[in-house]
Amino acid sequence: MIVDFSKYADGLVPAIVQDNATGKVLMLGFMNSEALLKTKELQKVTFFSRSKNRLWTKGEESGNFLLLKSISVDCDNDTLLIKTNPVGPVCHTGADTCFDEKNEATDFLASLEKIIANRKNNPSDGSYTSSLFKKGINKIAQKVGEEAVELVIEAKDDNDVLFKDEAADLLFHYLILLQAKGFSLQDVVDVLKERHKKKA
């Protein structure tokens, strides 16, 4: 990857930060070559702060780091796209993004995945989700199968409320199964995107 820092008089290139899971644009910062190297070294997004006149790792004070997933450069080699897994809110206002983007469905699913992962990594005695992880992959897979059958049964009837309830149950247990296998919903979305590219 070649970045042309000389295109701007101050040697800083724009760095667009995107949530790797949701695709949401989180913020815009600026990087010089040192900030880019530091980002790769720490695996945490580091900018050059024009107000502080120094390198600044996002979250160094708040703990709300941007964990690096990937970096790419645009066709002119003068703008970076950085995909991250944010730890906590990104904006100083406490919002998830510095832009007014709202996608309640994907936002909620991303939050739900984090909760499920937490139940897996930090089991709680009173948690249904933790109890499923404790029973193992066979029980989780069996539960997904049961919920799928129940959804099919409700699909044949005309009770919309029950159909949506069963659809929610299936989606919830599917997310648990993904976590149990070490994957996220984004991994599945990536597969669908690749299939779409091949058919397009």
C-alpha positions in Angstrom: 0.0 0.0 0.0 1.4 3.4 -1.1 0.1 6.6 0.5 1.1 9.9 -1.0 1.4 12.2 2.0 3.1 14.9 -0.2 -0.3 15.8 -1.8 -1.2 18.0 1.1 1.0 20.8 2.3 0.9 19.7 6.0 1.7 16.1 5.1 -1.6 14.8 6.5 -4.1 12.6 4.6 -7.8 12.2 5.6 -8.5 8.9 7.3 -12.2 7.8 7.2 -13.0 5.4 10.0 -15.7 2.7 9.5 -17.2 0.2 11.8 -16.1 -3.2 10.5 -19.3 -4.9 11.7 -22.0 -2.5 10.7 -20.3 -0.5 7.9 -21.2 2.7 9.6 -18.9 5.7 9.1 -17.7 6.6 12.6 -15.4 9.6 12.2 -12.8 11.4 10.1 -9.3 12.0 11.3 -5.9 12.8 9.8 -2.7 10.8 9.6 0.9 11.4 8.7 3.3 8.6 8.0 4.2 8.2 11.7 0.5 7.9 12.7 0.0 5.2 10.1 3.0 3.3 11.3 1.9 3.6 14.9 -1.6 2.4 14.0 -0.2 -0.7 12.5 2.2 -1.2 15.4 -0.4 -0.8 18.1 -3.3 -2.2 16.1 -5.2 0.8 17.5 -6.1 3.7 15.3 -3.7 6.6 15.8 -4.1 10.0 14.3 -2.0 13.2 14.1 -3.9 15.7 16.2 -3.7 19.2 14.7 -5.0 20.7 17.9 -2.5 18.8 20.1 0.2 18.9 17.4 1.2 15.3 18.2 0.3 11.7 17.6 -3.0 10.8 19.3 -4.3 7.3 19.7 -8.1 7.4 19.8 -9.2 6.3 23.3 -5.9 7.0 25.0 -7.8 8.9 27.7 -11.3 7.5 27.5 -10.4 3.9 26.8 -12.7 3.9 23.8 -10.1 2.6 21.4 -10.6 1.8 17.7 -9.2 -1.7 17.2 -7.7 -2.0 13.7 -9.2 -4.5 11.3 -7.9 -3.3 7.9 -6.5 -0.3 6.1 -7.0 0.6 2.4 -6.1 3.6 0.3 -8.2 5.2 -2.4 -7.4 5.3 -6.2 -5.4 8.6 -5.8 -3.4 7.2 -2.9 -4.3 10.2 -0.8 -7.2 9.1 1.4 -7.3 6.2 3.8 -10.3 3.9 4.7 -9.8 2.3 8.1 -12.1 -0.5 9.3 -12.2 -1.0 13.0 -13.9 -2.6 15.9 -14.8 0.3 18.2 -14.5 -0.2 22.0 -17.3 2.1 23.4 -18.6 5.3 21.9 -16.6 7.0 19.2 -17.8 10.6 19.4 -16.9 12.9 22.3 -20.6 13.5 22.8 -21.0 9.8 23.8 -22.6 8.8 20.4 -21.5 5.8 18.5 -20.6 8.0 15.5 -19.6 11.6 14.9 -22.2 11.6 12.1 -26.0 11.4 12.4 -26.4 7.9 10.9 -29.2 5.8 12.2 -29.7 2.2 11.3 -31.5 0.7 14.3 -31.7 -2.8 13.0 -28.0 -3.3 12.4 -27.1 -1.2 15.5 -29.2 -3.5 17.7 -27.9 -6.7 16.1 -24.3 -5.5 16.7 -25.1 -4.7 20.3 -26.9 -8.1 20.8 -23.8 -9.9 19.4 -21.6 -8.1 21.9 -24.0 -9.1 24.7 -24.0 -12.8 23.5 -20.2 -12.7 23.3 -20.0 -11.4 26.8 -22.3 -14.2 28.1 -19.9 -16.6 26.4 -16.7 -15.1 27.8 -18.1 -14.1 31.2 -20.7 -16.7 32.1 -23.5 -15.7 34.5 -25.4 -18.3 36.6 -28.7 -16.6 35.9 -28.2 -16.2 32.2 -30.1 -18.4 29.7 -27.5 -17.6 27.0 -24.6 -18.6 29.3 -26.4 -21.9 30.2 -26.6 -22.7 26.5 -22.9 -22.1 26.0 -22.2 -24.3 29.0 -24.2 -27.2 27.5 -22.0 -27.1 24.4 -22.3 -26.9 20.6 -24.6 -29.9 20.2 -27.3 -28.4 22.4 -26.9 -25.0 20.7 -27.2 -26.5 17.3 -30.2 -28.6 18.4 -31.9 -25.5 19.7 -31.4 -23.7 16.4 -33.0 -26.7 14.6 -36.0 -26.7 17.0 -36.5 -22.9 16.5 -36.3 -23.4 12.7 -39.0 -26.0 12.7 -41.2 -23.9 14.9 -40.8 -21.0 12.5 -41.8 -23.2 9.6 -44.9 -24.3 11.4 -45.9 -20.7 12.2 -45.3 -19.7 8.6 -48.1 -22.0 7.5 -50.6 -20.2 9.8 -51.9 -16.6 9.7 -50.8 -15.5 13.2 -48.3 -12.7 12.4 -47.4 -12.1 16.0 -46.4 -15.8 16.6 -44.6 -15.9 13.3 -42.4 -12.8 14.3 -41.9 -14.3 17.8 -40.5 -17.5 16.3 -38.4 -15.6 13.7 -36.9 -13.6 16.6 -36.2 -16.9 18.5 -34.5 -18.4 15.5 -32.3 -15.3 14.9 -31.3 -15.1 18.5 -30.3 -18.7 18.7 -28.5 -18.5 15.3 -26.4 -15.6 16.7 -25.5 -17.8 19.7 -24.5 -20.6 17.3 -22.3 -18.3 15.3 -20.5 -17.2 18.5 -20.1 -20.8 19.7 -18.4 -21.5 16.4 -16.2 -18.4 16.7 -17.9 -16.4 14.0 -20.0 -13.2 13.8 -22.9 -12.2 11.6 -20.5 -10.0 9.6 -18.6 -13.2 8.6 -21.8 -14.5 7.1 -22.6 -11.2 5.4 -19.1 -11.2 3.8 -19.9 -14.6 2.3 -23.2 -13.2 0.9 -21.4 -10.2 -0.5 -18.9 -12.5 -2.3 -21.7 -14.6 -3.8 -23.5 -11.4 -4.9 -20.3 -10.2 -6.7 -20.0 -13.5 -8.6 -23.6 -13.3 -9.7 -23.5 -9.6 -10.6 
